[in-house]
Amino acid sequence: MSEDVGYIFVDQGSLARELCDLIDSLQEGDFIGLDTEFMRVTCYYPDFSLLQLAIHGNNYLVDVWMLEGKVQPIIESLCRTKATVLTFACSEDIELLAHEARRIQCTPTLPESLYDLQLMLAFCGHSYGRGLSFALQELLGISLSKDCTRSNWTHRPLTREQLVYSALDVCYLEPLFYEIRKRMSDRNFSYFVQEMDYIRSQYDEEMDEDDAYLSVTAAGMLSDRELNILYYLARERLLFAQQENQALNRIITSKAMWQLARYTPRSKKELEHRGVRHNTVRLYGDTILKWISQARVAPRYEHLTIPYDYFSHQRTMQGNFDHLKKVVGERIVGSNICPQVLLRKQLLNDYFRAKALGEVPLLQQSWRLDLLGPLDVPLEPMQHESEESSEEILIKPPFLT
């Protein structure tokens, strides 16, 4: 029964060293199942609590809190291992692992061979976003309890239920990998590995504060002047969040950022009117108003460029987006790859943004180009003859000139 799963609890330096030696001894062809438990409600950096590893049929639960400074060698061993590291829905896990690696100046910041089995399922026809419980039930006939999903992982001692739950999250990853691999073509597996290499490369460095404005929701609706103000606010918010270890949305929510850039409030009452939460105004109102005041007179940032969502906010570009979706959808028919993998908003926005900047869109790189072939959706608005609009799209936005 799954409730009887065994585990080795690693909370002493001697056990940590033994685990490091084991990881260092692994070779290509070996596997490590990996998961993490952490708290990240109010802080910018995750409060790392537990690291779960499954190696050669044994489950290791590393109590990061109890080990304090003795967990760094395990992080180094993981990042440098020759084994393949298996995860499920790994974005937060690898963000945490990469942050810990950068903090101790370890290179590389992530294992060379890293597979997200949730994404791997999408490369053999399953809907993207299915949970681990679904995958185990569907492919291995195993029911997995998720009773401890919202546990407090900062409380010590951890309960028996928490430890069993955390061991179950890694102990089936290797057999799950084998089962998914059996259902995949060699071509799709090669595509999946290339996609994981791309994902892994995105965590080599921490976000540059000068790029923080690019991903702010609705940044694409702003004028040149407003975008310059947003650049300043997003940079200051990120630096403050890192310095004070506060969650970004605890300082200013992403939904409020574009309003502050457009309307530049001058009082705490106006901040609340523009979407800043009351408690945030109480804690950080003076700081936010200072940022806005400084942003109003800040010189133009010389590298200001198109926000990621710029073209999706241009109404006359709707036909272009629809056409791009149609072409991509047609070309992946029969590939046994979930359409969600290639029809994500990020990739569609990137296609037009990259073309405007004279760059190669992600949809035209690596395995995506091999699968889709050349794409030629124009930047000029594609409207039906019966459609008339008095609006004109800024194909070359003013902040590119």
C-alpha positions as CSV (number, residue, x, y, z in Angstrom):
1,M,0.0,0.0,0.0
2,S,1.2,3.5,-0.8
3,E,0.8,4.5,2.9
4,D,3.6,2.0,3.8
5,V,6.2,3.8,1.6
6,G,9.7,3.8,3.2
7,Y,12.0,6.7,3.5
8,I,15.3,7.8,4.9
9,F,15.1,11.0,6.9
10,V,18.2,13.1,6.4
11,D,18.6,15.6,9.2
12,Q,22.3,15.1,10.2
13,G,25.5,16.1,8.6
14,S,26.8,12.5,8.4
15,L,23.7,11.4,6.5
16,A,23.9,14.4,4.2
17,R,27.5,13.5,3.3
18,E,26.5,9.9,2.6
19,L,23.7,11.2,0.3
20,C,26.2,13.4,-1.5
21,D,28.5,10.5,-2.1
22,L,25.6,8.5,-3.5
23,I,24.6,11.3,-5.9
24,D,28.2,11.8,-7.0
25,S,28.5,8.1,-7.8
26,L,25.6,8.1,-10.3
27,Q,26.2,7.8,-14.0
28,E,24.3,8.3,-17.2
29,G,21.4,5.9,-17.2
30,D,20.7,6.5,-13.5
31,F,17.7,8.4,-12.3
32,I,16.9,10.8,-9.4
33,G,13.3,11.6,-8.6
34,L,13.1,15.1,-7.2
35,D,10.5,17.3,-5.5
36,T,10.6,20.1,-2.9
37,E,8.4,21.5,-0.2
38,F,8.5,25.2,0.7
39,M,6.5,28.2,1.8
40,R,6.1,31.2,-0.5
41,V,3.1,33.3,0.5
42,T,4.6,36.5,1.7
43,C,8.3,36.2,0.7
44,Y,10.1,36.8,-2.6
45,Y,12.5,33.9,-2.1
46,P,11.0,30.5,-1.3
47,D,11.4,29.4,2.3
48,F,13.0,26.0,1.5
49,S,11.9,23.3,3.9
50,L,12.2,19.8,2.5
51,L,14.0,18.2,-0.4
52,Q,12.8,14.8,-1.6
53,L,14.9,12.5,-3.7
54,A,14.3,9.0,-4.9
55,I,17.4,7.0,-5.9
56,H,17.7,3.3,-6.7
57,G,14.4,2.5,-5.0
58,N,15.2,4.5,-1.8
59,N,13.4,7.7,-0.8
60,Y,15.5,10.4,0.9
61,L,13.8,13.3,2.8
62,V,16.3,16.0,3.4
63,D,15.2,18.4,6.2
64,V,16.7,21.6,4.9
65,W,15.7,23.5,8.0
66,M,17.5,21.1,10.4
67,L,20.6,20.8,8.3
68,E,20.9,24.6,7.9
69,G,24.3,25.3,6.2
70,K,25.0,21.6,5.6
71,V,22.6,21.2,2.7
72,Q,24.7,23.1,0.1
73,P,26.9,20.1,-0.8
74,I,23.7,18.2,-1.7
75,I,22.6,21.1,-4.0
76,E,26.1,21.1,-5.7
77,S,25.9,17.3,-6.2
78,L,22.4,17.6,-7.7
79,C,23.4,20.3,-10.1
80,R,26.5,18.4,-11.3
81,T,25.1,14.9,-11.4
82,K,25.4,12.8,-14.5
83,A,22.1,11.1,-13.7
84,T,18.8,12.2,-15.2
85,V,16.7,14.2,-12.7
86,L,12.9,13.5,-12.9
87,T,10.3,15.9,-11.7
88,F,6.6,16.6,-12.1
89,A,5.3,20.1,-12.8
90,C,8.8,21.4,-12.1
91,S,8.7,25.1,-12.6
92,E,8.7,26.0,-8.9
93,D,11.1,23.2,-8.0
94,I,13.8,24.2,-10.5
95,E,13.4,27.9,-9.8
96,L,14.1,27.0,-6.1
97,L,17.0,24.7,-7.0
98,A,18.5,27.3,-9.4
99,H,18.2,30.1,-6.7
100,E,20.0,27.9,-4.1
101,A,22.7,27.1,-6.7
102,R,23.3,30.8,-7.5
103,R,23.3,31.7,-3.8
104,I,26.2,29.3,-3.2
105,Q,27.8,30.2,-6.5
106,C,27.5,26.8,-7.9
107,T,27.7,26.2,-11.7
108,P,25.8,24.8,-13.4
109,T,22.7,26.1,-11.7
110,L,20.6,23.0,-12.8
111,P,21.3,19.4,-13.7
112,E,22.3,18.9,-17.3
113,S,19.6,16.2,-17.8
114,L,16.3,17.4,-16.3
115,Y,12.9,16.0,-17.3
116,D,9.5,17.3,-16.3
117,L,7.1,14.3,-16.6
118,Q,4.0,16.5,-16.7
119,L,5.4,18.1,-19.9
120,M,6.6,14.8,-21.2
121,L,2.9,13.6,-21.0
122,A,2.0,16.5,-23.3
123,F,4.5,15.2,-25.9
124,C,2.6,11.9,-26.1
125,G,-0.9,13.3,-26.5
126,H,-2.2,14.0,-23.0
127,S,-3.6,17.4,-22.0
128,Y,-1.0,19.7,-20.5
129,G,-1.5,20.5,-16.9
130,R,-2.7,17.2,-15.6
131,G,-1.6,16.5,-12.0
132,L,0.6,13.7,-10.6
133,S,-2.4,11.9,-9.1
134,F,-4.0,11.7,-12.5
135,A,-0.8,10.5,-14.2
136,L,-0.2,7.7,-11.6
137,Q,-3.8,6.6,-11.7
138,E,-4.1,6.7,-15.5
139,L,-0.7,5.1,-16.3
140,L,0.2,3.0,-13.3
141,G,-3.1,2.3,-11.6
142,I,-1.9,3.9,-8.4
143,S,-4.1,6.2,-6.2
144,L,-2.2,9.0,-4.5
145,S,-3.5,10.8,-1.5
146,K,-3.0,14.6,-1.6
147,D,-4.2,15.3,2.0
148,C,-1.1,17.3,2.9
149,T,-1.0,19.5,-0.2
150,R,-1.5,22.7,2.0
151,S,0.5,21.6,4.9
152,N,2.6,24.0,6.9
153,W,6.1,22.8,6.0
154,T,7.8,25.3,8.4
155,H,6.5,23.6,11.5
156,R,8.8,21.1,13.3
157,P,8.7,18.2,13.9
158,L,7.1,17.2,10.6
159,T,4.3,14.7,11.0
160,R,4.4,11.1,9.8
161,E,1.6,12.0,7.4
162,Q,3.7,14.8,5.9
163,L,6.8,12.6,5.5
164,V,4.8,9.8,3.8
165,Y,3.1,12.3,1.5
166,S,6.4,13.9,0.5
167,A,8.0,10.5,-0.1
168,L,5.1,9.5,-2.3
169,D,5.7,12.5,-4.5
170,V,9.0,11.1,-5.7
171,C,8.9,7.3,-5.3
172,Y,6.9,6.6,-8.4
173,L,8.6,9.1,-10.8
174,E,11.0,6.6,-12.3
175,P,8.4,3.9,-13.1
176,L,6.2,6.7,-14.4
177,F,9.0,7.9,-16.7
178,Y,9.4,4.4,-18.2
179,E,5.6,4.1,-18.8
180,I,5.4,7.5,-20.6
181,R,8.5,6.7,-22.6
182,K,6.9,3.5,-23.9
183,R,4.1,5.5,-25.3
184,M,6.3,8.1,-27.1
185,S,7.8,8.0,-30.5
186,D,11.6,8.6,-30.7
187,R,10.9,11.8,-32.6
188,N,8.6,13.2,-29.9
189,F,11.1,12.2,-27.2
190,S,13.8,14.1,-29.0
191,Y,11.5,17.1,-29.2
192,F,10.8,16.9,-25.5
193,V,14.4,16.7,-24.6
194,Q,15.1,19.8,-26.7
195,E,12.3,21.7,-25.0
196,M,13.6,20.8,-21.6
197,D,17.0,22.1,-22.6
198,Y,15.4,25.4,-23.5
199,I,13.4,25.5,-20.2
200,R,16.6,24.8,-18.2
201,S,18.5,27.6,-20.0
202,Q,15.9,30.1,-18.7
203,Y,17.1,29.6,-15.2
204,D,20.8,30.3,-15.7
205,E,20.5,33.8,-14.4
206,E,18.1,35.7,-12.1
207,M,15.8,38.2,-13.7
208,D,17.5,41.4,-14.7
209,E,15.8,44.3,-12.9
210,D,16.0,46.3,-16.1
211,D,13.8,43.8,-17.9
212,A,11.1,43.6,-15.1
213,Y,8.7,45.9,-16.9
214,L,8.5,43.7,-20.0
215,S,6.4,41.0,-18.4
216,V,4.0,43.3,-16.4
217,T,0.4,42.5,-17.2
218,A,-1.1,45.1,-19.7
219,A,2.3,46.8,-20.2
220,G,1.5,46.6,-23.9
221,M,-1.3,49.1,-23.5
222,L,1.0,51.9,-22.4
223,S,2.4,54.8,-24.3
224,D,6.1,55.6,-24.6
225,R,6.0,57.9,-21.6
226,E,3.9,55.6,-19.5
227,L,6.1,52.6,-20.3
228,N,9.1,54.5,-19.2
229,I,7.4,55.1,-15.8
230,L,6.5,51.5,-15.7
231,Y,10.1,50.5,-16.3
232,Y,11.2,52.6,-13.3
233,L,8.4,51.3,-11.0
234,A,8.9,47.6,-12.0
235,R,12.7,47.9,-11.4
236,E,12.2,49.5,-8.0
237,R,9.6,47.0,-7.0
238,L,11.8,44.0,-7.9
239,L,14.9,45.4,-6.2
240,F,12.8,46.2,-3.0
241,A,11.3,42.7,-3.1
242,Q,14.7,41.1,-3.3
243,Q,16.2,43.3,-0.6
244,E,13.3,42.9,1.8
245,N,12.4,39.3,0.8
246,Q,8.8,40.4,0.1
247,A,6.5,38.9,-2.5
248,L,6.1,41.2,-5.5
249,N,2.3,41.3,-5.3
250,R,2.6,42.1,-1.6
251,I,4.3,45.3,-2.6
252,I,2.2,46.2,-5.7
253,T,0.0,43.7,-7.5
254,S,0.8,43.2,-11.2
255,K,-2.8,44.3,-12.0
256,A,-2.2,47.7,-10.3
257,M,1.2,48.3,-11.9
258,W,0.0,49.5,-15.3
259,Q,-2.6,51.8,-13.7
260,L,0.1,53.5,-11.6
261,A,2.2,54.0,-14.7
262,R,-0.7,55.5,-16.6
263,Y,-2.3,57.7,-13.9
264,T,0.7,58.4,-11.6
265,P,-1.3,58.9,-8.4
266,R,-0.1,61.6,-6.0
267,S,-1.8,60.5,-2.7
268,K,-2.5,57.3,-0.8
269,K,-6.2,57.7,-1.5
270,E,-5.4,57.7,-5.2
271,L,-3.2,54.6,-4.8
272,E,-6.2,52.7,-3.5
273,H,-8.4,54.0,-6.3
274,R,-5.8,52.7,-8.8
275,G,-5.9,49.1,-7.4
276,V,-3.3,49.2,-4.6
277,R,-4.5,47.2,-1.7
278,H,-5.4,49.0,1.5
279,N,-2.9,47.1,3.6
280,T,-0.2,47.7,1.0
281,V,-0.8,51.4,1.1
282,R,-0.5,51.3,4.9
283,L,2.8,49.5,4.8
284,Y,4.4,50.8,1.6
285,G,2.3,53.8,0.5
286,D,5.0,56.4,1.1
287,T,7.6,54.3,-0.7
288,I,5.4,53.8,-3.7
289,L,4.5,57.5,-3.9
290,K,8.2,58.3,-3.8
291,W,8.9,55.9,-6.7
292,I,6.1,57.4,-8.8
293,S,7.4,60.9,-8.1
294,Q,10.9,59.9,-9.2
295,A,9.6,58.0,-12.2
296,R,7.8,61.1,-13.5
297,V,11.0,63.0,-13.9
298,A,13.3,60.0,-14.7
299,P,15.2,60.2,-18.0
300,R,14.1,58.0,-20.8
301,Y,15.5,54.5,-20.4
302,E,17.6,54.1,-23.6
303,H,16.9,50.4,-24.0
304,L,13.1,50.7,-23.7
305,T,11.5,48.2,-26.0
306,I,8.3,46.3,-26.8
307,P,6.6,44.6,-23.8
308,Y,5.8,40.9,-24.2
309,D,2.1,41.4,-24.5
310,Y,2.2,44.5,-26.8
311,F,0.7,42.9,-29.9
312,S,-2.0,41.1,-28.1
313,H,-3.4,44.5,-27.0
314,Q,-3.7,45.7,-30.6
315,R,-7.3,45.1,-31.6
316,T,-6.5,45.1,-35.3
317,M,-4.0,42.2,-34.8
318,Q,-6.7,39.8,-33.7
319,G,-6.9,38.4,-37.2
320,N,-3.2,37.8,-37.2
321,F,-3.3,35.9,-33.9
322,D,-6.2,33.8,-35.1
323,H,-4.4,33.0,-38.3
324,L,-1.2,32.0,-36.5
325,K,-3.2,29.7,-34.1
326,K,-5.0,28.2,-37.2
327,V,-1.7,27.5,-39.0
328,V,0.1,26.1,-35.9
329,G,-3.0,24.0,-35.1
330,E,-3.1,22.5,-38.6
331,R,0.6,21.6,-38.6
332,I,0.6,19.7,-35.4
333,V,-2.3,17.5,-36.3
334,G,-1.1,13.9,-36.2
335,S,2.0,14.7,-34.2
336,N,0.6,13.4,-30.9
337,I,1.8,16.5,-29.2
338,C,-0.8,18.4,-27.1
339,P,-1.7,21.7,-28.9
340,Q,-1.3,23.6,-25.7
341,V,2.5,23.1,-25.9
342,L,2.7,25.3,-29.0
343,L,-0.4,27.5,-28.7
344,R,0.6,29.1,-25.4
345,K,0.1,32.9,-25.2
346,Q,3.8,33.4,-24.5
347,L,4.8,31.8,-27.8
348,L,2.1,33.6,-29.8
349,N,3.1,37.0,-28.4
350,D,6.7,36.2,-29.0
351,Y,6.1,35.4,-32.6
352,F,5.0,39.0,-33.5
353,R,7.3,40.7,-31.0
354,A,10.4,38.9,-32.3
355,K,9.5,39.7,-35.9
356,A,9.1,43.4,-35.0
357,L,12.5,43.4,-33.4
358,G,14.2,41.5,-36.3
359,E,14.7,38.4,-34.2
360,V,13.9,34.7,-34.8
361,P,10.6,33.8,-33.0
362,L,10.7,30.8,-30.6
363,L,8.1,29.1,-32.9
364,Q,10.8,29.1,-35.6
365,Q,13.6,27.7,-33.5
366,S,14.9,24.2,-32.6
367,W,12.3,21.4,-32.7
368,R,9.4,23.8,-33.2
369,L,10.8,24.8,-36.6
370,D,11.3,21.1,-37.5
371,L,7.7,20.3,-36.6
372,L,6.0,23.4,-37.9
373,G,8.1,24.4,-40.9
374,P,8.5,28.0,-41.9
375,L,5.7,30.4,-40.7
376,D,4.8,33.6,-42.5
377,V,2.1,35.4,-40.7
378,P,2.6,39.2,-41.3
379,L,2.8,42.0,-38.9
380,E,0.4,44.1,-41.0
381,P,-3.2,43.7,-39.7
382,M,-5.1,40.9,-41.4
383,Q,-8.7,42.0,-41.6
384,H,-11.5,40.7,-43.7
385,E,-12.6,42.9,-46.5
386,S,-15.9,43.4,-44.8
387,E,-14.2,44.7,-41.6
388,E,-13.4,48.3,-41.3
389,S,-11.6,50.0,-38.5
390,S,-10.6,53.5,-37.8
391,E,-7.9,52.2,-35.5
392,E,-4.4,51.8,-36.8
393,I,-1.8,49.5,-35.2
394,L,1.6,50.8,-34.4
395,I,3.6,48.2,-36.2
396,K,6.7,50.0,-35.0
397,P,5.8,51.4,-31.6
398,P,7.2,54.9,-30.7
399,F,9.4,53.4,-28.1
400,L,11.4,51.6,-30.8
401,T,12.3,54.8,-32.6
